[in-house]
Amino acid sequence: ELKVEQNPLFLSMQEGKNYTIYCNYSTTSDRLYWYRQDPGKSLESLFVLLSNGAVKQEGRLMASLDTKARLSTLHITAAVHDLSATYFCAVTGTASKLTFGTGTRLQVTL
Amino acid sequence: EAQVTQNPRYLITVTGKKLTVTCSQNMNHEYMSWYRQDPGLGLRQIYYSMNVEVTDKGDVPEGYKVSRKEKRNFPLILESPSPNQTSLYFCASSLGRGARETQYFGPGTRLLVL
């Protein structure tokens, strides 16, 4: 059974600081997603990572994938308040299923 | 506008009273799925559908039913709701190849079962 673990579960950081969210998964997968969820809102797709060594960047967020280590990271550079949200990674196991991590709630303080 | 819609957005009901949450997408997507979101558990898949008349169980299907008679609609049915089905529900769809394509999520339905 595919398991996806994220850490930390909660992250409070000051504006301007850097930090990394980690996503580990238990079985082989060739596709990993990062989603963002604002409070009371739906999920918005951020990145899809398709192969080992893949790196995607959008603004202050950069995601990477290491399929050998079964690890993805979401790096936040010089955080701003607008990045406050919950971030989920999700991994494709079988063709029909997407398994989500428990989410990392990010709070960026002034 | 390309979107996934759900109705109702909020629902309070009582134990045992059958209810249906509708989901519709206008993107001609083949794959549709239902998730429930609970604090500390992330999102868990309830049911999914690879195409019309093709549905299958996800990780937490107990107490739920679905149908896929048309490509655009994928309703979630709770025949006899119980308090442990109080949750936030999301419908999602993707173009094809199941969960191998980026999924687009609906706005969510918050359900309270008393």
Interface residues (C-beta under 8 A of the other chain):
Chain A: V4 L9 R31 Y33 K41 S42 L43 E44 S45 V48 F88 A90 T92 G93 T94 A95 S96 K97 L98 T99 F100 G101 T102 G103
Chain B: S33 Y35 G40 L41 G42 L43 R44 Q45 Y48 M50 D56 G58 D59 F90 A92 R97 G98 A99 R100 T102 Q103 Y104 F105 G106 P107 G108
